[in-house]
Amino acid sequence: MKKTKRYTFTFSIITLILGLASFLSISLIGHNYLQSSKNSYSMIQKRNAEVRKNIIETIKVSLQKTSEHLKVLIHSQ
């Protein structure tokens, strides 16, 4: 009977340690996933801001050139 109690206690300790290790692993994986998602979202937002800025600048330059061409056409008539 003493061996049974000893094995039960050992099994309980091992189960507890494995459970805590599993919980820690899952927690770390979840934390890393969330952190990666936040970083990715931040990078995407920065890239989108750059793209918007480039599009606005391109449209601005294009409109300026079109305006200059129209001025030349108006003055040539």
PyMOL Python script that loads the backbone (N, CA, C, O; Angstrom):
from pymol import cmd

cmd.read_pdbstr("""\
ATOM      1  N   MET A   1       0.812  -1.188   0.000  1.00  0.00           N
ATOM      2  CA  MET A   1       0.000   0.000   0.000  1.00  0.00           C
ATOM      3  C   MET A   1       0.863   1.262   0.000  1.00  0.00           C
ATOM      4  O   MET A   1       0.488   2.274  -0.593  1.00  0.00           O
ATOM      5  N   LYS A   2       2.022   1.200   0.669  1.00  0.00           N
ATOM      6  CA  LYS A   2       2.897   2.372   0.698  1.00  0.00           C
ATOM      7  C   LYS A   2       3.448   2.679  -0.686  1.00  0.00           C
ATOM      8  O   LYS A   2       3.603   3.846  -1.047  1.00  0.00           O
ATOM      9  N   LYS A   3       3.748   1.633  -1.473  1.00  0.00           N
ATOM     10  CA  LYS A   3       4.263   1.864  -2.818  1.00  0.00           C
ATOM     11  C   LYS A   3       3.210   2.532  -3.691  1.00  0.00           C
ATOM     12  O   LYS A   3       3.533   3.398  -4.504  1.00  0.00           O
ATOM     13  N   THR A   4       1.963   2.137  -3.527  1.00  0.00           N
ATOM     14  CA  THR A   4       0.879   2.729  -4.307  1.00  0.00           C
ATOM     15  C   THR A   4       0.760   4.221  -4.006  1.00  0.00           C
ATOM     16  O   THR A   4       0.613   5.030  -4.923  1.00  0.00           O
ATOM     17  N   LYS A   5       0.822   4.588  -2.725  1.00  0.00           N
ATOM     18  CA  LYS A   5       0.728   5.999  -2.353  1.00  0.00           C
ATOM     19  C   LYS A   5       1.926   6.772  -2.890  1.00  0.00           C
ATOM     20  O   LYS A   5       1.796   7.911  -3.337  1.00  0.00           O
ATOM     21  N   ARG A   6       3.106   6.130  -2.840  1.00  0.00           N
ATOM     22  CA  ARG A   6       4.316   6.790  -3.321  1.00  0.00           C
ATOM     23  C   ARG A   6       4.216   7.038  -4.822  1.00  0.00           C
ATOM     24  O   ARG A   6       4.554   8.121  -5.299  1.00  0.00           O
ATOM     25  N   TYR A   7       3.754   6.036  -5.566  1.00  0.00           N
ATOM     26  CA  TYR A   7       3.608   6.201  -7.006  1.00  0.00           C
ATOM     27  C   TYR A   7       2.530   7.227  -7.333  1.00  0.00           C
ATOM     28  O   TYR A   7       2.677   8.000  -8.279  1.00  0.00           O
ATOM     29  N   THR A   8       1.466   7.239  -6.573  1.00  0.00           N
ATOM     30  CA  THR A   8       0.399   8.209  -6.790  1.00  0.00           C
ATOM     31  C   THR A   8       0.922   9.624  -6.557  1.00  0.00           C
ATOM     32  O   THR A   8       0.619  10.533  -7.330  1.00  0.00           O
ATOM     33  N   PHE A   9       1.703   9.813  -5.496  1.00  0.00           N
ATOM     34  CA  PHE A   9       2.272  11.127  -5.202  1.00  0.00           C
ATOM     35  C   PHE A   9       3.243  11.548  -6.305  1.00  0.00           C
ATOM     36  O   PHE A   9       3.208  12.688  -6.767  1.00  0.00           O
ATOM     37  N   THR A  10       4.109  10.621  -6.724  1.00  0.00           N
ATOM     38  CA  THR A  10       5.065  10.911  -7.793  1.00  0.00           C
ATOM     39  C   THR A  10       4.335  11.248  -9.085  1.00  0.00           C
ATOM     40  O   THR A  10       4.691  12.198  -9.782  1.00  0.00           O
ATOM     41  N   PHE A  11       3.308  10.460  -9.397  1.00  0.00           N
ATOM     42  CA  PHE A  11       2.521  10.712 -10.599  1.00  0.00           C
ATOM     43  C   PHE A  11       1.854  12.087 -10.524  1.00  0.00           C
ATOM     44  O   PHE A  11       1.811  12.807 -11.521  1.00  0.00           O
ATOM     45  N   SER A  12       1.345  12.452  -9.370  1.00  0.00           N
ATOM     46  CA  SER A  12       0.701  13.760  -9.184  1.00  0.00           C
ATOM     47  C   SER A  12       1.695  14.893  -9.390  1.00  0.00           C
ATOM     48  O   SER A  12       1.382  15.886 -10.047  1.00  0.00           O
ATOM     49  N   ILE A  13       2.883  14.749  -8.836  1.00  0.00           N
ATOM     50  CA  ILE A  13       3.916  15.782  -8.992  1.00  0.00           C
ATOM     51  C   ILE A  13       4.318  15.915 -10.456  1.00  0.00           C
ATOM     52  O   ILE A  13       4.419  17.025 -10.979  1.00  0.00           O
ATOM     53  N   ILE A  14       4.546  14.780 -11.115  1.00  0.00           N
ATOM     54  CA  ILE A  14       4.928  14.808 -12.532  1.00  0.00           C
ATOM     55  C   ILE A  14       3.815  15.429 -13.371  1.00  0.00           C
ATOM     56  O   ILE A  14       4.083  16.237 -14.260  1.00  0.00           O
ATOM     57  N   THR A  15       2.570  15.055 -13.090  1.00  0.00           N
ATOM     58  CA  THR A  15       1.430  15.617 -13.809  1.00  0.00           C
ATOM     59  C   THR A  15       1.344  17.127 -13.588  1.00  0.00           C
ATOM     60  O   THR A  15       1.079  17.877 -14.528  1.00  0.00           O
ATOM     61  N   LEU A  16       1.562  17.570 -12.370  1.00  0.00           N
ATOM     62  CA  LEU A  16       1.534  18.998 -12.052  1.00  0.00           C
ATOM     63  C   LEU A  16       2.617  19.747 -12.821  1.00  0.00           C
ATOM     64  O   LEU A  16       2.358  20.803 -13.399  1.00  0.00           O
ATOM     65  N   ILE A  17       3.823  19.203 -12.825  1.00  0.00           N
ATOM     66  CA  ILE A  17       4.932  19.844 -13.535  1.00  0.00           C
ATOM     67  C   ILE A  17       4.649  19.899 -15.034  1.00  0.00           C
ATOM     68  O   ILE A  17       4.865  20.931 -15.671  1.00  0.00           O
ATOM     69  N   LEU A  18       4.165  18.789 -15.599  1.00  0.00           N
ATOM     70  CA  LEU A  18       3.842  18.780 -17.030  1.00  0.00           C
ATOM     71  C   LEU A  18       2.713  19.758 -17.353  1.00  0.00           C
ATOM     72  O   LEU A  18       2.745  20.428 -18.385  1.00  0.00           O
ATOM     73  N   GLY A  19       1.732  19.836 -16.483  1.00  0.00           N
ATOM     74  CA  GLY A  19       0.631  20.781 -16.684  1.00  0.00           C
ATOM     75  C   GLY A  19       1.110  22.221 -16.666  1.00  0.00           C
ATOM     76  O   GLY A  19       0.722  23.027 -17.512  1.00  0.00           O
ATOM     77  N   LEU A  20       1.962  22.540 -15.691  1.00  0.00           N
ATOM     78  CA  LEU A  20       2.507  23.898 -15.620  1.00  0.00           C
ATOM     79  C   LEU A  20       3.387  24.216 -16.826  1.00  0.00           C
ATOM     80  O   LEU A  20       3.344  25.326 -17.356  1.00  0.00           O
ATOM     81  N   ALA A  21       4.184  23.238 -17.256  1.00  0.00           N
ATOM     82  CA  ALA A  21       5.032  23.442 -18.434  1.00  0.00           C
ATOM     83  C   ALA A  21       4.174  23.661 -19.678  1.00  0.00           C
ATOM     84  O   ALA A  21       4.485  24.515 -20.508  1.00  0.00           O
ATOM     85  N   SER A  22       3.098  22.892 -19.805  1.00  0.00           N
ATOM     86  CA  SER A  22       2.191  23.062 -20.946  1.00  0.00           C
ATOM     87  C   SER A  22       1.530  24.432 -20.914  1.00  0.00           C
ATOM     88  O   SER A  22       1.443  25.110 -21.937  1.00  0.00           O
ATOM     89  N   PHE A  23       1.066  24.836 -19.737  1.00  0.00           N
ATOM     90  CA  PHE A  23       0.436  26.152 -19.599  1.00  0.00           C
ATOM     91  C   PHE A  23       1.417  27.268 -19.953  1.00  0.00           C
ATOM     92  O   PHE A  23       1.057  28.220 -20.646  1.00  0.00           O
ATOM     93  N   LEU A  24       2.655  27.148 -19.476  1.00  0.00           N
ATOM     94  CA  LEU A  24       3.675  28.145 -19.775  1.00  0.00           C
ATOM     95  C   LEU A  24       3.953  28.199 -21.274  1.00  0.00           C
ATOM     96  O   LEU A  24       4.064  29.284 -21.846  1.00  0.00           O
ATOM     97  N   SER A  25       4.066  27.037 -21.912  1.00  0.00           N
ATOM     98  CA  SER A  25       4.324  26.992 -23.351  1.00  0.00           C
ATOM     99  C   SER A  25       3.197  27.647 -24.135  1.00  0.00           C
ATOM    100  O   SER A  25       3.442  28.453 -25.033  1.00  0.00           O
ATOM    101  N   ILE A  26       1.963  27.299 -23.794  1.00  0.00           N
ATOM    102  CA  ILE A  26       0.812  27.866 -24.499  1.00  0.00           C
ATOM    103  C   ILE A  26       0.740  29.372 -24.267  1.00  0.00           C
ATOM    104  O   ILE A  26       0.434  30.131 -25.188  1.00  0.00           O
ATOM    105  N   SER A  27       1.020  29.803 -23.043  1.00  0.00           N
ATOM    106  CA  SER A  27       1.004  31.240 -22.740  1.00  0.00           C
ATOM    107  C   SER A  27       2.062  31.985 -23.543  1.00  0.00           C
ATOM    108  O   SER A  27       1.789  33.053 -24.093  1.00  0.00           O
ATOM    109  N   LEU A  28       3.263  31.432 -23.614  1.00  0.00           N
ATOM    110  CA  LEU A  28       4.336  32.077 -24.374  1.00  0.00           C
ATOM    111  C   LEU A  28       4.030  32.114 -25.863  1.00  0.00           C
ATOM    112  O   LEU A  28       4.278  33.121 -26.527  1.00  0.00           O
ATOM    113  N   ILE A  29       3.494  31.023 -26.388  1.00  0.00           N
ATOM    114  CA  ILE A  29       3.126  30.987 -27.803  1.00  0.00           C
ATOM    115  C   ILE A  29       2.052  32.030 -28.093  1.00  0.00           C
ATOM    116  O   ILE A  29       2.134  32.755 -29.084  1.00  0.00           O
ATOM    117  N   GLY A  30       1.054  32.102 -27.231  1.00  0.00           N
ATOM    118  CA  GLY A  30      -0.011  33.091 -27.405  1.00  0.00           C
ATOM    119  C   GLY A  30       0.514  34.511 -27.325  1.00  0.00           C
ATOM    120  O   GLY A  30       0.137  35.365 -28.127  1.00  0.00           O
ATOM    121  N   HIS A  31       1.382  34.765 -26.362  1.00  0.00           N
ATOM    122  CA  HIS A  31       1.960  36.105 -26.213  1.00  0.00           C
ATOM    123  C   HIS A  31       2.773  36.488 -27.448  1.00  0.00           C
ATOM    124  O   HIS A  31       2.640  37.597 -27.965  1.00  0.00           O
ATOM    125  N   ASN A  32       3.610  35.571 -27.916  1.00  0.00           N
ATOM    126  CA  ASN A  32       4.422  35.846 -29.107  1.00  0.00           C
ATOM    127  C   ASN A  32       3.550  36.068 -30.334  1.00  0.00           C
ATOM    128  O   ASN A  32       3.850  36.928 -31.163  1.00  0.00           O
ATOM    129  N   TYR A  33       2.470  35.299 -30.457  1.00  0.00           N
ATOM    130  CA  TYR A  33       1.558  35.473 -31.587  1.00  0.00           C
ATOM    131  C   TYR A  33       0.919  36.860 -31.548  1.00  0.00           C
ATOM    132  O   TYR A  33       0.868  37.553 -32.564  1.00  0.00           O
ATOM    133  N   LEU A  34       0.434  37.262 -30.374  1.00  0.00           N
ATOM    134  CA  LEU A  34      -0.197  38.579 -30.257  1.00  0.00           C
ATOM    135  C   LEU A  34       0.805  39.699 -30.511  1.00  0.00           C
ATOM    136  O   LEU A  34       0.479  40.688 -31.168  1.00  0.00           O
ATOM    137  N   GLN A  35       2.010  39.552 -29.999  1.00  0.00           N
ATOM    138  CA  GLN A  35       3.040  40.574 -30.208  1.00  0.00           C
ATOM    139  C   GLN A  35       3.400  40.670 -31.688  1.00  0.00           C
ATOM    140  O   GLN A  35       3.574  41.770 -32.213  1.00  0.00           O
ATOM    141  N   SER A  36       3.514  39.529 -32.363  1.00  0.00           N
ATOM    142  CA  SER A  36       3.816  39.521 -33.795  1.00  0.00           C
ATOM    143  C   SER A  36       2.696  40.176 -34.584  1.00  0.00           C
ATOM    144  O   SER A  36       2.948  40.925 -35.528  1.00  0.00           O
ATOM    145  N   SER A  37       1.463  39.895 -34.199  1.00  0.00           N
ATOM    146  CA  SER A  37       0.320  40.498 -34.881  1.00  0.00           C
ATOM    147  C   SER A  37       0.333  42.012 -34.729  1.00  0.00           C
ATOM    148  O   SER A  37       0.090  42.737 -35.694  1.00  0.00           O
ATOM    149  N   LYS A  38       0.616  42.491 -33.525  1.00  0.00           N
ATOM    150  CA  LYS A  38       0.673  43.942 -33.298  1.00  0.00           C
ATOM    151  C   LYS A  38       1.781  44.572 -34.134  1.00  0.00           C
ATOM    152  O   LYS A  38       1.579  45.620 -34.748  1.00  0.00           O
ATOM    153  N   ASN A  39       2.951  43.934 -34.157  1.00  0.00           N
ATOM    154  CA  ASN A  39       4.071  44.468 -34.936  1.00  0.00           C
ATOM    155  C   ASN A  39       3.752  44.474 -36.425  1.00  0.00           C
ATOM    156  O   ASN A  39       4.072  45.432 -37.128  1.00  0.00           O
ATOM    157  N   SER A  40       3.125  43.413 -36.902  1.00  0.00           N
ATOM    158  CA  SER A  40       2.760  43.339 -38.316  1.00  0.00           C
ATOM    159  C   SER A  40       1.758  44.427 -38.667  1.00  0.00           C
ATOM    160  O   SER A  40       1.886  45.091 -39.696  1.00  0.00           O
ATOM    161  N   TYR A  41       0.765  44.604 -37.812  1.00  0.00           N
ATOM    162  CA  TYR A  41      -0.246  45.637 -38.051  1.00  0.00           C
ATOM    163  C   TYR A  41       0.405  47.014 -38.076  1.00  0.00           C
ATOM    164  O   TYR A  41       0.064  47.848 -38.915  1.00  0.00           O
ATOM    165  N   SER A  42       1.333  47.254 -37.166  1.00  0.00           N
ATOM    166  CA  SER A  42       2.033  48.537 -37.115  1.00  0.00           C
ATOM    167  C   SER A  42       2.840  48.765 -38.391  1.00  0.00           C
ATOM    168  O   SER A  42       2.827  49.862 -38.949  1.00  0.00           O
ATOM    169  N   MET A  43       3.540  47.732 -38.850  1.00  0.00           N
ATOM    170  CA  MET A  43       4.322  47.852 -40.084  1.00  0.00           C
ATOM    171  C   MET A  43       3.418  48.119 -41.278  1.00  0.00           C
ATOM    172  O   MET A  43       3.752  48.931 -42.140  1.00  0.00           O
ATOM    173  N   ILE A  44       2.276  47.440 -41.333  1.00  0.00           N
ATOM    174  CA  ILE A  44       1.335  47.642 -42.435  1.00  0.00           C
ATOM    175  C   ILE A  44       0.796  49.069 -42.413  1.00  0.00           C
ATOM    176  O   ILE A  44       0.671  49.702 -43.461  1.00  0.00           O
ATOM    177  N   GLN A  45       0.476  49.578 -41.221  1.00  0.00           N
ATOM    178  CA  GLN A  45      -0.031  50.945 -41.103  1.00  0.00           C
ATOM    179  C   GLN A  45       1.018  51.953 -41.578  1.00  0.00           C
ATOM    180  O   GLN A  45       0.683  52.911 -42.275  1.00  0.00           O
ATOM    181  N   LYS A  46       2.279  51.746 -41.209  1.00  0.00           N
ATOM    182  CA  LYS A  46       3.350  52.647 -41.653  1.00  0.00           C
ATOM    183  C   LYS A  46       3.504  52.595 -43.169  1.00  0.00           C
ATOM    184  O   LYS A  46       3.667  53.624 -43.825  1.00  0.00           O
ATOM    185  N   ARG A  47       3.451  51.400 -43.705  1.00  0.00           N
ATOM    186  CA  ARG A  47       3.594  51.244 -45.157  1.00  0.00           C
ATOM    187  C   ARG A  47       2.420  51.895 -45.886  1.00  0.00           C
ATOM    188  O   ARG A  47       2.612  52.543 -46.915  1.00  0.00           O
ATOM    189  N   ASN A  48       1.211  51.727 -45.360  1.00  0.00           N
ATOM    190  CA  ASN A  48       0.040  52.356 -45.966  1.00  0.00           C
ATOM    191  C   ASN A  48       0.161  53.875 -45.934  1.00  0.00           C
ATOM    192  O   ASN A  48      -0.231  54.548 -46.887  1.00  0.00           O
ATOM    193  N   ALA A  49       0.696  54.416 -44.853  1.00  0.00           N
ATOM    194  CA  ALA A  49       0.894  55.869 -44.758  1.00  0.00           C
ATOM    195  C   ALA A  49       1.884  56.339 -45.823  1.00  0.00           C
ATOM    196  O   ALA A  49       1.677  57.380 -46.447  1.00  0.00           O
ATOM    197  N   GLU A  50       2.957  55.579 -46.031  1.00  0.00           N
ATOM    198  CA  GLU A  50       3.930  55.921 -47.072  1.00  0.00           C
ATOM    199  C   GLU A  50       3.289  55.876 -48.453  1.00  0.00           C
ATOM    200  O   GLU A  50       3.514  56.759 -49.280  1.00  0.00           O
ATOM    201  N   VAL A  51       2.496  54.852 -48.695  1.00  0.00           N
ATOM    202  CA  VAL A  51       1.839  54.707 -49.998  1.00  0.00           C
ATOM    203  C   VAL A  51       0.882  55.871 -50.233  1.00  0.00           C
ATOM    204  O   VAL A  51       0.863  56.453 -51.318  1.00  0.00           O
ATOM    205  N   ARG A  52       0.078  56.214 -49.206  1.00  0.00           N
ATOM    206  CA  ARG A  52      -0.839  57.358 -49.342  1.00  0.00           C
ATOM    207  C   ARG A  52      -0.069  58.637 -49.647  1.00  0.00           C
ATOM    208  O   ARG A  52      -0.471  59.425 -50.504  1.00  0.00           O
ATOM    209  N   LYS A  53       1.036  58.837 -48.944  1.00  0.00           N
ATOM    210  CA  LYS A  53       1.859  60.031 -49.154  1.00  0.00           C
ATOM    211  C   LYS A  53       2.388  60.069 -50.585  1.00  0.00           C
ATOM    212  O   LYS A  53       2.358  61.117 -51.230  1.00  0.00           O
ATOM    213  N   ASN A  54       2.871  58.933 -51.083  1.00  0.00           N
ATOM    214  CA  ASN A  54       3.388  58.866 -52.454  1.00  0.00           C
ATOM    215  C   ASN A  54       2.292  59.113 -53.481  1.00  0.00           C
ATOM    216  O   ASN A  54       2.519  59.797 -54.479  1.00  0.00           O
ATOM    217  N   ILE A  55       1.111  58.564 -53.244  1.00  0.00           N
ATOM    218  CA  ILE A  55      -0.004  58.765 -54.176  1.00  0.00           C
ATOM    219  C   ILE A  55      -0.394  60.239 -54.210  1.00  0.00           C
ATOM    220  O   ILE A  55      -0.603  60.807 -55.282  1.00  0.00           O
ATOM    221  N   ILE A  56      -0.491  60.852 -53.043  1.00  0.00           N
ATOM    222  CA  ILE A  56      -0.847  62.275 -52.977  1.00  0.00           C
ATOM    223  C   ILE A  56       0.205  63.120 -53.692  1.00  0.00           C
ATOM    224  O   ILE A  56      -0.136  64.038 -54.437  1.00  0.00           O
ATOM    225  N   GLU A  57       1.463  62.816 -53.468  1.00  0.00           N
ATOM    226  CA  GLU A  57       2.548  63.565 -54.117  1.00  0.00           C
ATOM    227  C   GLU A  57       2.502  63.383 -55.631  1.00  0.00           C
ATOM    228  O   GLU A  57       2.691  64.344 -56.376  1.00  0.00           O
ATOM    229  N   THR A  58       2.254  62.162 -56.086  1.00  0.00           N
ATOM    230  CA  THR A  58       2.168  61.895 -57.526  1.00  0.00           C
ATOM    231  C   THR A  58       1.006  62.656 -58.150  1.00  0.00           C
ATOM    232  O   THR A  58       1.156  63.246 -59.220  1.00  0.00           O
ATOM    233  N   ILE A  59      -0.140  62.648 -57.498  1.00  0.00           N
ATOM    234  CA  ILE A  59      -1.307  63.377 -58.018  1.00  0.00           C
ATOM    235  C   ILE A  59      -1.015  64.876 -58.047  1.00  0.00           C
ATOM    236  O   ILE A  59      -1.370  65.564 -59.003  1.00  0.00           O
ATOM    237  N   LYS A  60      -0.373  65.371 -57.005  1.00  0.00           N
ATOM    238  CA  LYS A  60      -0.043  66.796 -56.934  1.00  0.00           C
ATOM    239  C   LYS A  60       0.876  67.204 -58.086  1.00  0.00           C
ATOM    240  O   LYS A  60       0.625  68.203 -58.760  1.00  0.00           O
ATOM    241  N   VAL A  61       1.933  66.435 -58.310  1.00  0.00           N
ATOM    242  CA  VAL A  61       2.878  66.724 -59.393  1.00  0.00           C
ATOM    243  C   VAL A  61       2.177  66.628 -60.741  1.00  0.00           C
ATOM    244  O   VAL A  61       2.387  67.463 -61.620  1.00  0.00           O
ATOM    245  N   SER A  62       1.351  65.612 -60.895  1.00  0.00           N
ATOM    246  CA  SER A  62       0.622  65.428 -62.151  1.00  0.00           C
ATOM    247  C   SER A  62      -0.307  66.607 -62.426  1.00  0.00           C
ATOM    248  O   SER A  62      -0.378  67.093 -63.555  1.00  0.00           O
ATOM    249  N   LEU A  63      -1.014  67.066 -61.403  1.00  0.00           N
ATOM    250  CA  LEU A  63      -1.910  68.215 -61.580  1.00  0.00           C
ATOM    251  C   LEU A  63      -1.127  69.490 -61.880  1.00  0.00           C
ATOM    252  O   LEU A  63      -1.583  70.320 -62.667  1.00  0.00           O
ATOM    253  N   GLN A  64       0.031  69.655 -61.271  1.00  0.00           N
ATOM    254  CA  GLN A  64       0.861  70.829 -61.557  1.00  0.00           C
ATOM    255  C   GLN A  64       1.330  70.817 -63.010  1.00  0.00           C
ATOM    256  O   GLN A  64       1.299  71.847 -63.684  1.00  0.00           O
ATOM    257  N   LYS A  65       1.760  69.660 -63.487  1.00  0.00           N
ATOM    258  CA  LYS A  65       2.208  69.556 -64.877  1.00  0.00           C
ATOM    259  C   LYS A  65       1.053  69.797 -65.836  1.00  0.00           C
ATOM    260  O   LYS A  65       1.211  70.479 -66.849  1.00  0.00           O
ATOM    261  N   THR A  66      -0.107  69.236 -65.516  1.00  0.00           N
ATOM    262  CA  THR A  66      -1.286  69.445 -66.363  1.00  0.00           C
ATOM    263  C   THR A  66      -1.651  70.923 -66.393  1.00  0.00           C
ATOM    264  O   THR A  66      -1.986  71.462 -67.448  1.00  0.00           O
ATOM    265  N   SER A  67      -1.586  71.568 -65.253  1.00  0.00           N
ATOM    266  CA  SER A  67      -1.877  73.004 -65.171  1.00  0.00           C
ATOM    267  C   SER A  67      -0.896  73.801 -66.029  1.00  0.00           C
ATOM    268  O   SER A  67      -1.296  74.722 -66.740  1.00  0.00           O
ATOM    269  N   GLU A  68       0.379  73.450 -65.962  1.00  0.00           N
ATOM    270  CA  GLU A  68       1.387  74.134 -66.779  1.00  0.00           C
ATOM    271  C   GLU A  68       1.116  73.926 -68.265  1.00  0.00           C
ATOM    272  O   GLU A  68       1.236  74.864 -69.053  1.00  0.00           O
ATOM    273  N   HIS A  69       0.753  72.713 -68.651  1.00  0.00           N
ATOM    274  CA  HIS A  69       0.445  72.436 -70.059  1.00  0.00           C
ATOM    275  C   HIS A  69      -0.771  73.239 -70.514  1.00  0.00           C
ATOM    276  O   HIS A  69      -0.796  73.759 -71.630  1.00  0.00           O
ATOM    277  N   LEU A  70      -1.764  73.337 -69.661  1.00  0.00           N
ATOM    278  CA  LEU A  70      -2.956  74.108 -70.013  1.00  0.00           C
ATOM    279  C   LEU A  70      -2.624  75.588 -70.160  1.00  0.00           C
ATOM    280  O   LEU A  70      -3.153  76.257 -71.048  1.00  0.00           O
ATOM    281  N   LYS A  71      -1.757  76.101 -69.300  1.00  0.00           N
ATOM    282  CA  LYS A  71      -1.343  77.503 -69.418  1.00  0.00           C
ATOM    283  C   LYS A  71      -0.641  77.748 -70.744  1.00  0.00           C
ATOM    284  O   LYS A  71      -0.880  78.759 -71.405  1.00  0.00           O
ATOM    285  N   VAL A  72       0.227  76.819 -71.130  1.00  0.00           N
ATOM    286  CA  VAL A  72       0.935  76.945 -72.404  1.00  0.00           C
ATOM    287  C   VAL A  72      -0.062  76.917 -73.551  1.00  0.00           C
ATOM    288  O   VAL A  72       0.053  77.709 -74.486  1.00  0.00           O
ATOM    289  N   LEU A  73      -1.041  76.015 -73.495  1.00  0.00           N
ATOM    290  CA  LEU A  73      -2.049  75.935 -74.558  1.00  0.00           C
ATOM    291  C   LEU A  73      -2.884  77.209 -74.633  1.00  0.00           C
ATOM    292  O   LEU A  73      -3.186  77.687 -75.726  1.00  0.00           O
ATOM    293  N   ILE A  74      -3.251  77.750 -73.502  1.00  0.00           N
ATOM    294  CA  ILE A  74      -4.073  78.961 -73.474  1.00  0.00           C
ATOM    295  C   ILE A  74      -3.282  80.141 -74.037  1.00  0.00           C
ATOM    296  O   ILE A  74      -3.822  80.939 -74.804  1.00  0.00           O
ATOM    297  N   HIS A  75      -2.023  80.256 -73.667  1.00  0.00           N
ATOM    298  CA  HIS A  75      -1.200  81.375 -74.142  1.00  0.00           C
ATOM    299  C   HIS A  75      -0.828  81.223 -75.616  1.00  0.00           C
ATOM    300  O   HIS A  75      -0.561  82.221 -76.285  1.00  0.00           O
ATOM    301  N   SER A  76      -0.806  80.028 -76.120  1.00  0.00           N
ATOM    302  CA  SER A  76      -0.434  79.825 -77.525  1.00  0.00           C
ATOM    303  C   SER A  76      -1.581  80.141 -78.473  1.00  0.00           C
ATOM    304  O   SER A  76      -1.359  80.287 -79.675  1.00  0.00           O
ATOM    305  N   GLN A  77      -2.791  80.248 -77.963  1.00  0.00           N
ATOM    306  CA  GLN A  77      -3.929  80.519 -78.855  1.00  0.00           C
ATOM    307  C   GLN A  77      -4.139  81.963 -79.039  1.00  0.00           C
ATOM    308  O   GLN A  77      -5.053  82.367 -79.758  1.00  0.00           O
TER     309      GLN A  77
END
""", "prot")
cmd.dss("prot")
cmd.show_as("cartoon", "prot")
cmd.util.cbc("prot")
cmd.orient("prot")
